[in-house]
Amino acid sequence: TVPLWSIPTPVRDRYNALVTGRGGEAYRRILELPPYWPSVRDFTVTRQGFLLVATPVGEERQHLEALDPEGRPHLRFSPEGYLDPVFLDGGRAFLVKEDINQTVIHEFLFDPS
């Protein structure tokens, strides 16, 4: 079970700014963050209003999950989680794999339909 933590004000403000910029005040109220949330490493909001969330799993792994516009779980991209870093920005998610001689960036393609 993922622990629940109070959402810090800067995270809530960043989330509100992202969502309000996409659809106005009424849209923000639909997507209101709950007061407590699983410990989130990072998040971004897609154009369709889905929330992509990177959630730590233990010390090394992280899950990448999609939540629908009402905050319900929609999809988990990997049941076992990722060891390599997942970065979220601008409604998009990336997995960065680093090797001795190269860095490879994979983008997750998310189609909510």
QUIKARA-V369653 format. One record per backbone hydrogen bond with DSSP energy under -1.0 kcal/mol. NH is the residue of the N-H (numbers start at 1). CO is the residue of the C=O. Records with the same first field share a line. If there is no record, write none. Layout:
BEGIN
NH=CO / CO
END
This chain:
BEGIN
5=37
7=35
12=8
13=9
14=10
15=11
16=12
17=13
18=14
19=15
20=16
21=17
23=19
24=20
28=24
29=25
30=26
31=27
32=29
37=5
39=3
41=54
42=54
44=52
46=50
49=46
51=67
52=44
53=65
54=42
55=63
57=61
61=57
62=82
63=55
65=53
66=75
67=51
68=72
71=68
74=66
75=66
77=64
82=62
87=94
89=92
92=89
94=87
95=106
96=85
97=104
99=102
104=97
106=95
108=93
END
